[in-house]
Amino acid sequence: MHELEHVRIGFAMTGSFCTFQQAFAQAEYLVSCGAEVIPIMSWNAANISTRFGTAEEMRERLENISGRKVISSIEDAEPIGPKQMTDILLVEPCTSNTAAKLALSITDSPVTMAVKSHLRGQKPVVLAIASNDSLAGTLKNLGLLANAKQYYFVPVRQDDTQKKPNSLVADFTKTAETLIHALNGKQIQPTICT
Protein backbone atom coordinates (compact mmCIF):
# COMPACT_ATOMS: atom_id res chain seq x y z
CA MET A 1 0.00 0.00 0.00
CA HIS A 2 1.88 2.98 -1.31
CA GLU A 3 -0.28 5.33 0.80
CA LEU A 4 1.78 4.32 3.84
CA GLU A 5 5.16 4.96 2.27
CA HIS A 6 7.24 7.27 4.49
CA VAL A 7 4.41 7.50 7.06
CA ARG A 8 5.80 7.50 10.61
CA ILE A 9 3.69 5.05 12.59
CA GLY A 10 3.99 4.79 16.35
CA PHE A 11 3.42 1.07 16.91
CA ALA A 12 2.42 0.59 20.55
CA MET A 13 1.86 -2.87 22.02
CA THR A 14 0.03 -3.62 25.27
CA GLY A 15 -0.39 -6.89 27.14
CA SER A 16 -2.75 -9.02 25.06
CA PHE A 17 0.03 -11.56 24.66
CA CYS A 18 -2.01 -14.12 22.70
CA THR A 19 -2.31 -11.63 19.83
CA PHE A 20 1.36 -10.61 19.65
CA GLN A 21 2.15 -12.80 16.64
CA GLN A 22 -0.69 -11.17 14.67
CA ALA A 23 0.57 -7.74 15.70
CA PHE A 24 4.13 -8.57 14.66
CA ALA A 25 2.86 -9.72 11.26
CA GLN A 26 1.17 -6.35 10.79
CA ALA A 27 4.30 -4.45 11.86
CA GLU A 28 6.25 -6.41 9.24
CA TYR A 29 3.64 -5.61 6.62
CA LEU A 30 3.71 -1.89 7.45
CA VAL A 31 7.49 -1.86 7.06
CA SER A 32 7.13 -3.68 3.72
CA CYS A 33 4.76 -0.87 2.64
CA GLY A 34 7.56 1.63 3.25
CA ALA A 35 6.24 2.94 6.57
CA GLU A 36 8.61 3.92 9.35
CA VAL A 37 7.61 1.99 12.48
CA ILE A 38 8.46 3.54 15.85
CA PRO A 39 8.14 0.70 18.40
CA ILE A 40 6.54 1.33 21.80
CA MET A 41 5.66 -1.23 24.47
CA SER A 42 3.80 -0.99 27.75
CA TRP A 43 5.71 -2.14 30.81
CA ASN A 44 3.76 -5.41 30.83
CA ALA A 45 4.28 -6.05 27.13
CA ALA A 46 8.00 -5.34 27.43
CA ASN A 47 8.70 -7.17 30.68
CA ILE A 48 6.37 -10.13 31.22
CA SER A 49 7.33 -13.55 29.87
CA THR A 50 4.39 -15.80 29.03
CA ARG A 51 3.65 -19.12 27.34
CA PHE A 52 3.75 -17.14 24.08
CA GLY A 53 7.42 -16.24 24.55
CA THR A 54 9.85 -14.43 26.78
CA ALA A 55 9.75 -10.68 27.26
CA GLU A 56 13.22 -10.44 25.73
CA GLU A 57 12.08 -12.34 22.62
CA MET A 58 9.10 -10.03 22.20
CA ARG A 59 11.17 -6.85 22.54
CA GLU A 60 13.84 -8.19 20.17
CA ARG A 61 11.24 -9.18 17.60
CA LEU A 62 9.71 -5.70 17.51
CA GLU A 63 13.15 -4.08 17.41
CA ASN A 64 14.23 -6.33 14.55
CA ILE A 65 11.09 -5.53 12.56
CA SER A 66 11.35 -1.79 13.09
CA GLY A 67 15.11 -1.42 13.15
CA ARG A 68 14.77 0.74 16.27
CA LYS A 69 15.02 0.37 20.03
CA VAL A 70 11.66 -0.09 21.74
CA ILE A 71 10.35 2.90 23.69
CA SER A 72 9.36 1.37 27.03
CA SER A 73 9.46 4.19 29.56
CA ILE A 74 7.30 7.23 30.21
CA GLU A 75 10.27 9.57 29.89
CA ASP A 76 11.20 8.14 26.47
CA ALA A 77 7.59 8.33 25.24
CA GLU A 78 7.01 11.95 26.30
CA PRO A 79 8.99 13.57 23.42
CA ILE A 80 6.88 11.84 20.74
CA GLY A 81 4.54 14.82 20.42
CA PRO A 82 6.90 17.74 21.00
CA LYS A 83 9.43 16.30 18.55
CA GLN A 84 6.67 15.33 16.08
CA MET A 85 8.04 11.81 15.82
CA THR A 86 4.81 10.23 14.52
CA ASP A 87 2.19 10.93 11.87
CA ILE A 88 -0.22 8.38 13.34
CA LEU A 89 -0.15 6.18 16.42
CA LEU A 90 -1.42 2.60 16.48
CA VAL A 91 -2.07 0.67 19.71
CA GLU A 92 -1.99 -2.97 18.60
CA PRO A 93 -3.02 -4.90 20.59
CA CYS A 94 -4.96 -2.54 22.84
CA THR A 95 -6.19 -4.09 26.08
CA SER A 96 -9.32 -2.95 27.91
CA ASN A 97 -7.08 -1.63 30.67
CA THR A 98 -5.29 0.65 28.22
CA ALA A 99 -8.55 1.68 26.52
CA ALA A 100 -9.99 2.62 29.92
CA LYS A 101 -6.98 4.76 30.72
CA LEU A 102 -7.17 6.48 27.33
CA ALA A 103 -10.91 7.10 27.75
CA LEU A 104 -10.23 8.82 31.08
CA SER A 105 -7.01 10.58 29.99
CA ILE A 106 -4.90 8.66 32.49
CA THR A 107 -1.21 8.86 31.62
CA ASP A 108 0.69 6.33 33.71
CA SER A 109 2.50 4.06 31.26
CA PRO A 110 4.75 4.33 28.20
CA VAL A 111 1.81 3.65 25.86
CA THR A 112 -0.63 6.08 27.45
CA MET A 113 2.10 8.73 27.51
CA ALA A 114 2.88 8.04 23.85
CA VAL A 115 -0.79 8.52 22.94
CA LYS A 116 -1.15 11.67 25.04
CA SER A 117 2.02 13.16 23.62
CA HIS A 118 1.04 12.25 20.04
CA LEU A 119 -2.44 13.76 20.49
CA ARG A 120 -0.87 17.17 21.24
CA GLY A 121 -0.59 17.58 17.48
CA GLN A 122 -4.24 16.53 16.94
CA LYS A 123 -3.07 13.52 14.96
CA PRO A 124 -4.98 10.23 14.64
CA VAL A 125 -4.76 7.32 17.06
CA VAL A 126 -5.88 3.85 15.93
CA LEU A 127 -6.86 1.19 18.46
CA ALA A 128 -6.81 -2.55 17.71
CA ILE A 129 -8.86 -3.86 20.61
CA ALA A 130 -8.07 -7.30 22.05
CA SER A 131 -9.80 -8.04 25.33
CA ASN A 132 -11.92 -10.71 27.00
CA ASP A 133 -14.25 -8.15 28.62
CA SER A 134 -14.84 -5.58 25.89
CA LEU A 135 -18.57 -6.28 25.81
CA ALA A 136 -18.91 -6.18 29.59
CA GLY A 137 -17.72 -3.60 32.11
CA THR A 138 -15.28 -1.95 29.72
CA LEU A 139 -17.71 -1.37 26.85
CA LYS A 140 -18.45 2.14 28.15
CA ASN A 141 -14.80 3.09 27.62
CA LEU A 142 -14.92 2.03 23.98
CA GLY A 143 -18.03 4.19 23.61
CA LEU A 144 -16.21 7.19 25.06
CA LEU A 145 -13.29 6.67 22.71
CA ALA A 146 -15.54 6.14 19.68
CA ASN A 147 -16.98 9.60 20.31
CA ALA A 148 -13.64 11.27 20.99
CA LYS A 149 -11.80 13.25 18.34
CA GLN A 150 -8.79 11.60 16.73
CA TYR A 151 -9.61 8.01 17.79
CA TYR A 152 -10.27 5.29 15.21
CA PHE A 153 -10.75 1.53 15.53
CA VAL A 154 -9.48 -1.45 13.60
CA PRO A 155 -12.67 -3.48 12.89
CA VAL A 156 -13.50 -5.97 15.65
CA ARG A 157 -15.28 -9.28 15.95
CA GLN A 158 -16.37 -11.46 18.83
CA ASP A 159 -13.55 -13.82 19.65
CA ASP A 160 -15.47 -16.88 20.90
CA THR A 161 -19.19 -16.37 21.45
CA GLN A 162 -19.58 -19.60 23.44
CA LYS A 163 -16.58 -19.64 25.76
CA LYS A 164 -15.86 -15.88 25.87
CA PRO A 165 -19.09 -14.04 24.98
CA ASN A 166 -17.75 -10.65 26.13
CA SER A 167 -14.51 -10.85 24.14
CA LEU A 168 -13.66 -8.62 21.17
CA VAL A 169 -10.58 -8.94 19.01
CA ALA A 170 -9.58 -6.65 16.17
CA ASP A 171 -9.24 -8.06 12.67
CA PHE A 172 -5.52 -7.38 12.50
CA THR A 173 -5.51 -7.93 8.72
CA LYS A 174 -7.43 -4.64 8.43
CA THR A 175 -4.70 -2.63 10.19
CA ALA A 176 -3.13 -0.98 7.15
CA GLU A 177 -6.48 -0.09 5.61
CA THR A 178 -7.67 1.37 8.92
CA LEU A 179 -4.52 3.49 9.18
CA ILE A 180 -5.06 4.89 5.68
CA HIS A 181 -8.67 5.78 6.50
CA ALA A 182 -7.66 7.38 9.81
CA LEU A 183 -4.97 9.47 8.10
CA ASN A 184 -7.82 10.82 5.97
CA GLY A 185 -10.01 11.50 9.03
CA LYS A 186 -12.39 8.58 8.44
CA GLN A 187 -13.37 5.49 10.41
CA ILE A 188 -13.14 2.35 8.27
CA GLN A 189 -16.48 0.58 7.85
CA PRO A 190 -17.87 -1.76 8.87
CA THR A 191 -16.38 -1.38 12.34
CA ILE A 192 -17.93 -4.63 13.57
CA CYS A 193 -17.37 -7.71 11.43
CA THR A 194 -18.45 -11.32 11.66
N, C-alpha and C positions, 0 to 999 in steps of 0.2 A: 504494500500500500504506500504509494509514493507520497500521499498526504502527510505521512508521519516522518518523512525524511527531514533530518536536522531538528526535529522537535525534541525539546528537553523534557523528559518525562521523569518526575519523581516517582519512583517505584517503591512504595512502602508496604512492608509485610507485617501482619500481626499474627497472633498465635492460633490460627486454625490449621494446625500442623498437617492434618489429613489432606489438605488441599494444596500443600506446598509444591508438589510435583506439577500440578496444573498451572500454578502461578509461575514457576520457573519456565515452563514451556512458553508461556505468553511473553515473559521477559526476553527469551531467546528470539521469539518471533518479532517483537518490537525492534530489537537490535538489527535483525535481518532486514527490516523495513527502512533502516537508516536512522532510526531514532537514537538519541543519546539517553541512556538509562542511568539515572542517579539513584543508587540503592539506599534504602532506608529500612531499618528493622526496629520493631519495638523491643524492649528489654527481653520480654518472654520469647519472642521469635528468635532473637540473637543468642539467647543464653540457655534455653531449656532443651535438653536432649530427650528425644521421645523414641517410640518404636519405629517412627518414620525416618530416623537418622539423628546423628549427633548435632549439637548446636554448631560445632566447628564446621561440620560438613555443609550445613545449610548456609552459613555465612560465606564459606569459600565458594559454594556454587553460585551464589548471587554476585559475588565479587568477580568470579571468572566470566560470568555472562556479561556483566556491565563493564568490566575492565577498570573498576573503581573500588575503593575501600567503602565498606558499608558505613553509613551514618547510623550510629546506635546510641547517641547520647543527646540530651536536651540541648546542651551547649553547642554541639555540632550541627543540630537541626535548625537552631535559631537564625543563622544567617541566610537561610534559603530565600526568604522574602526580600530582605534588605539588599542582598547581592543579586537578586533576580536570577537565581540559579535554575528555575524551572518555568516551563510554559504551561504545564498541566501537571497535576499530582494525582496519582492512582494509588488507592489503598487496596491491595490485592494479596491475600484475602483480608477482609475487614470483619472482625469479630463484633458481636453485639456489644461487648464491653467498650470497644473503641467507638462504635457508632453512638453509644450513649454519651460518651465523653464529648464527642464532636457536636452532638445535638445540644448539649448544655454548655458548650464552649469551655470545657475543662482541658487545661493544658498541663499534663503531668507525665508525659512520656515522649520519647523521641518522635513517634509518629504524630501524636496530637500537636506537638510543637511544630513539626514540619508542615502540617496542614494549616495551623494558625498563621505561621510565618508566610506561607505561600499565598494565603487568602488576602494578605495585606495589599497585594497587587490586583485584587478582584479577578483572579484567574480561576479557571475551573478545577474542581476536585471530583474525581470519579471513585465511587465505592463499589467494590465487588464483594458483596455480603456473603459470608459463610458462617452460619450459626445455627445451633440446635434449638434456639428459643426465639427466633425472629418473629414467629407468629403468635407469641405469647406475651410475656411482660415487656419485651423490648420493642414490640411493634410500634408503640407510640413514638419511639426515638426515630425510627425510619420515616414515620409520618412527618415529624418535625424537619428532618433533613430534606425530605422530598419537597417541602415547601420553602426551603431556604435558598437564597440566591447562591449560585456558583456550584451547587451540588448536583451530581448526576449519578445514575446507577447503571452498572452492567446488569442486563436482564437476569432475573432470578427464576428459579423453579423450586418446587418442594423436593426435598432430598429423598425422603422415604415416608410416604404418607401413612404406612402401617406402623412402622417401628418408631418413627420420629415425626409425628404429624405437625409439629411446630417449627420444623427445620426448613430453612431456605439456603440455597447455595446458588451463587452466580453461575451463569453459563460462561465460563472463562474463555471459550472460543469466540465470544462476542466482544472481547476486550478492545481490540484495535478499532473495530467499528464504533464502539461506544466512545472511545477517545476522540475520534474524528468528529462525531456528532457534537460532543461536549465542547471541542475547540471552536465549533460554529454556533455555540449557545443553544444547542438542542438536545433533548433527552431522546435517546434511541427508543424506538417502539417496535413491537410491544415490550413493555418493561417486565411483564410476567409471562413466562413461557411454560409450555407443558413438556 
